[in-house]
Amino acid sequence: MRLIPLFIVLLAFSSSSFAQVIGKTFPEMDAETVEDKVVSLPNDTKGKYTLLGLAYSKKSEDELNGWFSPVFNKFIQKTTGLMASFGYDVNVYFVPMFTGVNAAATGTAKRKALKKVDPQLLPYILFYKGELKRFKDELDFEKKDIPYFFVLNKEGEIVFATSGSYSESKLDQIEEVIE
């Protein structure tokens, strides 16, 4: 009996729960910075790889926050000296999604972010206010209590997806795709 190939097949299926979204263009989404500047995803990100982290509940937003520092250190923070040429030219956005009755809380969330979030991170946080169903359907959001991450290629197509709390292995997979 060959257990190793079966294990590899099972592992591949478990890590590719987003297989149906890979290759699709990310659905259009208008979101705003804390300064109310509108960023149109994926249109405004074309030409660069883009990492998007989306959350649509308080619990998933808390887990999304756990990604801030590692993603900032890996992809955003500018290095100097000999390492300067090894930086990434990638768009990164964390997007808390305010839908339904929670949409009214968007302004409050922006003000709170201005007070509590490191000013270096603020340009990378977008606030979405609107419907959720289209994104749940098109992006296969299965569970509301976890954040979802998508890597878009230069044309805005999803080339990688993962979900859940931060782990070094997930960040390594994202890095491999972006490289």
C-alpha angles and dihedrals in degrees: 000000000000108000099162097064090046090051090051091050091049091048091051092052094046093052094044100058085132094056091122093058097047109105094021121117111251108255116256113267130173112207133168137229120228086266090057094250109151118232115192112211126239096000096063092048100052116124094042136060110260133204114203125187114193130190129174105180135051092251093049090047089055089053090046088057089059088066096054100085099041093045091045092050093046104040112012112034110095116234125210137204120020093350095055093096091055096066123116126248096210137131114237125189133171109203122195106195120217112197138164114355090351091065089084089063094064094096092048090050091052092051090047091050091052090056102038109027123084106260089231089063098046096086088058096054118087126184119217120199119183145057122350105191096080092053093044089053098042098039099037097239099184103169126035096205097066132064121242126218128201131184113208123198122227090279095053096256120140109249099167137015136184137159144202136049123342120281130168091235092056091050090048090053090050090049092051091054093047093048 
